[in-house]
Structure formats: structure tokens, C-alpha cells
Amino acid sequence: MARRPMAGEAAQTAFAPELKQSLSDRLARRIRGMIQGGQYRVGDRLPSIMEMAKRFGVGHPTVREALKKLETIGVVEIRHGSGVYVSRSEEVLVLASPDYPGTVTKKLLLDLIRARMALEAQSVADAVQKATAAHLKEMRRLLTTAGQNLTNDDVLNTVNMSFHRQIAQASGNAVLVQLLDVLRELFTEEQRLILNIFGSRERDHEGHLAILEALERRDAKLGVKRMRAHLKGVEDAILRWNPEHHPVARTGVPVASAVSGGSRRE
């Protein structure tokens, strides 16, 4: 009969250096396991990249890649200049496939954004009823950061995605949160590039502010109307996209954020 490891041995195993096969995937699973095991709770700040690299016996790039994988499935949130925070501790139900090898077509992108329209309309309608003062305060904080970084793609894309996710979290529907995570993560780099060609950061930001105003007014009908108009801006940008004139090549690296559209305030 195999001997069970002692408590001290288990603790050593938890922080044993990683072997060099699929390092970032294995490291992401271990960090996620620590979160699900209760070592870190929602809202907690994870140790620095330098500290985790030393603790797990891997390089800084491996830690960054593992954290990006966890951000892709919504387990952590990377806040530029602040750190990495736990955003979800429950089991992930559905996963995106950021390494999709097929051809990115206009129809595929349109199908994705139209699916988002239906789900995000329900998300904002539910959030009107269930959002707490803390949810609304965090949305306002995110949009303030976005407004201060309209010329910084990395920060802007991250906080815009976080704003949409915060609405989903405020809806109280865990399945809806994860479904929207998947749809937002699929081909985010392609959508970002298209919107950089055709979209307007200022109009996109105004659309977000209009949605938040509807949430603060607890007006579900207005919230749904503004969310649909906002995402219609993404659809319009994709419809104007000519793949031959503006080809978009897949990078093979999932991007954890995207400019999500443009709309006029109504």
C-alpha cells in the first residue's frame, strides 16, 4: 500500500519547482487550485510576479503567461500598476478556445457579436435589478480609469472588458458571466484591430457612461436599449471591414481585453 504524504511533505509539494513540460498551463492550474482551495479569496491580491517566480521555481515570462491564461477564463484580473487580483473562485463551467486554428471570417465575427448582443442585453436587464452600491461604484471607477486612458490601448481594452464583466457579475447569474467571458475572449485581438480602424474610442466611452447611467437610474428598458446600441457599433465596424484591404492575422496569443464598440447616447 502506498504511503500517504505527511503534512510537511504536502506543503513542500505545493511549492515544489515546476518541471519544464507545459509550464504555464501547469502553473495556471496550480494557482487556480490554490484559489479554489481557499488560500486566496475573491478580491485578494496575489503575490507579485517576482515572488511567484521564486516560489514556483519558474521564470517571470512563465508566470505572466499563466496569469494571462487565468485572466482569459476570468479567474483573476490584471490591473495595470496595481497587481493581480482574484475575480472568481468557483469552478469554471465553459472555456474559450483562444488558439482556434481556423480562418477568421466576417461572418464568424458577426455571429459572435450578435450572440453577445442577446446575452449582454439580459445581463444589463438583470443588473438593473440586482446591482449593489459596490457594483456601481466599481463600474464608475473602471470608467474613470478608461476616460483617463483613451490613448493607451492596453489599459483601455482591459478596463473596458472589466466594465462589461462587472455588469455580468452584478446580474447575479454565474452561467451568464462565464458565457459572456467566453464570447468576449474569442477573437478579441481581431475585433480590437478592426475597431482601431473603424471605431471611435470617445464614442465607445460615451456608450459605457450611458449604460452606467441607466444602471444607476435602475431603468432596465433604457439599459437594454443603450447596451444594444453600444454593441451595434461593433457590428457596424465589422460590417465595414474588408478583409482583403485590412487583413487580420492571428497572433496565437490570446488577448485579455478588447475595445467593445461604439454607440451614440440615447
N, C-alpha and C positions, 0 to 999 in steps of 0.2 A: 504494500500500500504506500502511495506517495506521501511524503511528509508535508504537512501544511506549513507554509511560511510563517515565521513568528512576526509579531507586530513590528519589531525593529526592521526586519528584512523587508516587510511590505512597504514601510516608509522609504527605505533605501531604493526599492524598485520604482516607487512613484517618481523619483527624481534621478533615476539612472540615465546616463547619457544615451542619446538616440543612436541606433545603428544607421548606416548610411543608405538604407533602401527606403525609397519613398518617404524621405524625411519630413517634408512639410505636411503630407497627408497624415502621417502617424502622429506628428506633433499636434496637429489640429485636433485629432481625435482625443489625444491625452488632455489637452487644455479643456476641450468640451466636456470630457468626463469629469474633470475637477469641478467645473461649473455645475454640472448636473448632480454631482455628489455633495454639493452644498458648501464647498470651500470658498466659492465666490458667489454672491447673490446679485440679482438684477440691480444695476446702479453702481455696483462696486467697480473701482478702478483696478485693472490688472497691473502686475509688476511691469517695470519698464522693459523695453526690448533688450537692453543690455543685461538686465538681471535675469530675464528668461533664457537668454542665450547661454549665460553662465550656468544657470540651474539645470538646463536640459542638455548641456554639452553640445550645442549646435552653433552655427554662425548666425549673425544678425539677419542676413537675407532669408534664411530658412524660417526664422521667427516671423519676419514680416510677411512672407508668403503664407504661412499657417494662419496668421491673423486675418489676412485678406480672405482666405477661404472661409473663416468663421464669420467674417462680416458679410460675405456673399449669402450665407444662409441665415443671417440675422441674429446670430448668437452674440456677437459683440458689435460695438460701434466705435470706429476710429475717429476721434475728434482731434483735428489738427491743432497742434500747440498745447494740447491738454493731456492726451493719453488715450488708452483703450479701455472702454467700459463695457460691462456685461449688459446686454439688452434683452436677452431671453435665456431662461434656464430650462424650459420644458423641452421634451423630445421634439425633434424636427419631423414633421409629417411628410413634407414634399420637398424635393430638391430641384434646383435649376441644373441645367447642363451647359455650363459656360464654355466647354470645349466642343460644342456642336460643330461637326466637320462639314456639314452640307453648305450649299450655296445660300447666301443671304439675299433673298428676293424682296422686291417691293411688296408683293402680296403677303409674304410671311411677316414683315414688319407691320403691315396694316392689320393683319389678323391679330397680332399681339396687342397693338394699341387699342383695337376695338374690344378685345376681351378685357383690357384694363378699364375701359370706359364703364362697362357694366358693373364690374366689381367695385371700382372706386366710387361710383355713384351710390351703391349700397353702403359702402364704408362710411362716406360722409353723412349719409342719412342717419345711420346708427350712432355715429359720433356726436351728432347734434343732441341726441337724447342722453348719451352716456358719458360724454367727456367731462372730466373733473376739472377743477380750477388748476390743478397741477399740469394736466394735459395741455390746457390752453396756454398756460404760462410757458411751457416748454416749446410749443409751436411758435409763440411770439419771440422767444429767444432765438430759435432757429432762423426765423425770417429776418430778425435784426442782423444776425451774422451774415445771412445771404445778401442783404442790402448793402453791407459794408464790403462785400467781396464780389461784386458783379463782374470784375475784370480778372478774377482768379478762378480759373476753370476747376481746379482740383477741389478747393474749398466749396465753391458754389454748387458743384454737382453733388458733393457729399451731403451738404445741408439740405438741398432740395429733396434728395431722396429720403433723408431723415424726416423731413416735414410730412411727406406722403405716408411714411411708415407710422409716424406718430398719430395721424388721423386713424389709420387702421387699428392701432393699439387702443385708441380711445373708443373704437366701436365695440370693444369687448368680445369680438369674435376671433378666437385663436386660429381657426382654419382659414378665415378670410385674410388674416395677417400673413400667414405663410403662403397662401396662393398668390397674393399680391407681391410678396418678396420674390417669388419665382418669376412672375411676369416682368417685374422691373429689372431683374438680373439678366434675363435673356436678351442678348444683343444690345446691351446698354452702350457699348462703345460705338456701334454703328449708328444708333439713334442720336448719340451725342454729336457725332461728326456731321450728321445730316442737319441737326438743329443749329450747329455752328454756321452752316452755310445759309440756312433759310430762316432760322428763328431769331427772336429778339430777347435778350436777357432781361431787359427792362420790362417788357410786356409779360414775360414769364413770371417775373417777381410780382408784378401788379396782380396777376391772376392768383397767385398764392395768397397775397394780402386780402383779396376779395373773398376767397374761400374761408380764410380765418375769420373775417368779419361776420360772415354768415353763421359760422360755428358759434361765435361769441354772442350773436343775436338769437341763437337757438332756433334758427329758421331752416328747417330741413329742405323745404322746396327750393329756397334760394341757394342753399349749399349744393344741392344736386345740380341745379342749373349752372352754377359757376364752375363746378368740377367738370361737367360735360363740356362747357365752353373752353375751359383750360386745356383739356386733353384733345379737343378738336384742333387746337393749334398744332399739336404733334402730328395728328393725322394729315392736316393740310401741308405741313412741311414734308412729310413722306410722299404725299401725292405729287408734290412739285419736284421731287428728287428724280433725276435722270441718272441711273447707274452708269451709263456709258460716259457721260460728261463728268460725273463725280463718283468714280469707283471707290468702294469702301472695302478694304482688305481686312480680314480678321487678323487680330494680333496674336491670338492664342492665349492672351492673358485676360481673365475676367476683370472688368472694371466695376468697382463697387458703388458707382454713382452715375447719375445722368441728369442733364437738364431735361425737365419733364414736359415742356410745352410752352405755348403762349396763348393768351386769351385777352379779350377786352373785358373790362369791368362792366357788369350789368347791374 
